[in-house]
Amino acid sequence: MLSVIILAAGKGTRMIDSDVPKACRKVGNLTMIEHVLKSSEKLNPNKIIVVVSKENIDYIKNVVQD
């Protein structure tokens, strides 16, 4: 049984647009969290857990819609 835990609670306060969570920043065509999820899915895990801050949970949910 394999579980993946993704730590995505960073706020990115040192970045130019500090209102955008770090995990939601675009790298190429995808956000950082989408890149990590895509890579994690290749491992065929039983469960993927994404740890986010309570302030950014809705923002990240909108970016990563199942």
C-alpha positions as CSV (number, residue, x, y, z in Angstrom):
1,M,0.0,0.0,0.0
2,L,1.4,3.3,-1.0
3,S,0.2,6.7,0.1
4,V,1.6,10.1,-1.1
5,I,1.5,13.2,1.1
6,I,2.0,16.5,-0.7
7,L,2.9,19.5,1.4
8,A,1.3,22.5,-0.2
9,A,0.8,25.0,2.6
10,G,3.4,27.5,1.5
11,K,2.1,31.0,1.1
12,G,4.7,32.4,-1.3
13,T,5.0,35.7,0.5
14,R,8.4,36.4,-1.0
15,M,7.0,36.2,-4.6
16,I,5.7,39.1,-6.6
17,D,2.0,38.2,-6.4
18,S,1.9,37.1,-2.8
19,D,-1.9,36.7,-2.9
20,V,-1.4,33.5,-5.0
21,P,-0.5,30.4,-2.9
22,K,2.9,29.0,-3.9
23,A,1.4,25.7,-5.0
24,C,-0.9,27.5,-7.4
25,R,1.9,29.3,-9.3
26,K,2.1,28.3,-13.0
27,V,5.2,26.5,-14.2
28,G,4.7,26.1,-17.9
29,N,1.1,25.1,-18.6
30,L,0.3,23.7,-15.2
31,T,0.4,24.9,-11.6
32,M,3.1,23.5,-9.3
33,I,0.5,21.4,-7.4
34,E,-0.7,19.9,-10.8
35,H,2.8,19.0,-11.7
36,V,3.3,17.2,-8.4
37,L,-0.1,15.4,-8.6
38,K,0.6,14.3,-12.1
39,S,4.0,12.8,-11.1
40,S,2.4,11.2,-8.0
41,E,-0.3,9.5,-10.0
42,K,2.4,7.7,-12.0
43,L,3.2,5.8,-8.8
44,N,-0.3,4.4,-8.7
45,P,-0.8,5.2,-5.0
46,N,-3.8,4.0,-2.9
47,K,-4.2,7.5,-1.5
48,I,-3.0,11.0,-2.2
49,I,-3.1,13.5,0.7
50,V,-2.6,17.2,0.0
51,V,-1.7,19.3,3.1
52,V,-2.8,22.9,2.7
53,S,-3.2,25.9,5.0
54,K,-6.7,26.7,6.1
55,E,-6.4,30.2,4.5
56,N,-5.7,28.6,1.0
57,I,-7.9,25.5,1.0
58,D,-10.6,27.0,-1.2
59,Y,-8.1,28.5,-3.6
60,I,-6.3,25.2,-4.0
61,K,-9.6,23.3,-4.4
62,N,-10.5,25.5,-7.3
63,V,-7.1,24.9,-9.0
64,V,-7.1,21.2,-8.4
65,Q,-10.6,20.0,-9.2
66,D,-10.7,16.2,-9.3
